[in-house]
Amino acid sequence: MLASDIADIQGGTTAEGIHLAAMAGSIDLLQRCFSGLETRGDRLVFSPQWPEKLGALEFPIVYRGH
């Protein structure tokens, strides 16, 4: 689950909000690693590694305007 650290669990370093880079890294992990999404030349390639017990993985993709 992605969540904000607005409760300041870092001992004073995050009272102003979220660690956006950490959240972006989590999304990147889901999209590239678990979905197996990568670009090769001018095409998209998927090689999913998503655990079936977690249910369906869905996310929108826009590639070259489509």
C-alpha distance (Angstrom), angle and dihedral (degrees) to the residues before:
residue distance angle dihedral
M1 . . .
L2 3.78 . .
A3 3.77 112.3 .
S4 3.76 139.9 165.4
D5 3.78 120.9 -104.5
I6 3.80 89.9 -142.8
A7 3.83 87.9 130.8
D8 3.82 85.7 71.1
I9 3.77 100.5 -121.3
Q10 3.82 90.7 168.7
G11 3.80 95.8 74.2
G12 3.79 99.2 -104.3
T13 3.78 103.6 -29.1
T14 3.80 100.9 96.5
A15 3.78 107.3 36.0
E16 3.80 89.4 119.8
G17 3.79 96.5 62.6
I18 3.78 146.4 -76.0
H19 3.78 136.5 -13.1
L20 3.79 95.3 -115.2
A21 3.81 93.1 -176.5
A22 3.80 91.4 55.4
M23 3.80 91.2 50.2
A24 3.81 91.2 46.8
G25 3.80 89.1 50.9
S26 3.79 89.8 53.1
I27 3.80 91.4 52.1
D28 3.80 90.4 46.4
L29 3.79 89.6 52.5
L30 3.80 91.2 52.2
Q31 3.77 95.5 45.1
R32 3.78 101.3 41.7
C33 3.78 105.5 26.3
F34 3.79 105.5 32.5
S35 3.81 94.9 34.5
G36 3.78 92.8 39.2
L37 3.81 87.8 -135.1
E38 3.77 115.6 168.6
T39 3.77 139.2 145.6
R40 3.77 120.2 -120.4
G41 3.75 113.3 -175.6
D42 3.79 105.9 -51.6
R43 3.80 98.5 -17.6
L44 3.77 141.3 75.6
V45 3.79 119.1 -122.0
F46 3.81 125.3 -162.7
S47 3.78 125.4 -163.7
P48 3.82 103.4 166.2
Q49 3.79 120.7 -152.1
W50 3.81 96.2 175.3
P51 3.82 114.8 143.3
E52 3.83 107.9 -114.7
K53 3.79 92.1 -141.8
L54 3.83 88.8 67.3
G55 3.80 91.9 63.1
A56 3.78 126.5 -130.9
L57 3.79 122.8 -11.9
E58 3.79 112.8 -147.7
F59 3.77 132.4 170.4
P60 3.79 135.1 152.5
I61 3.79 120.0 -106.9
V62 3.78 129.0 -163.1
Y63 3.79 112.3 -168.9
R64 3.78 121.1 178.6
G65 3.79 90.6 -18.9
H66 3.80 95.6 -50.9
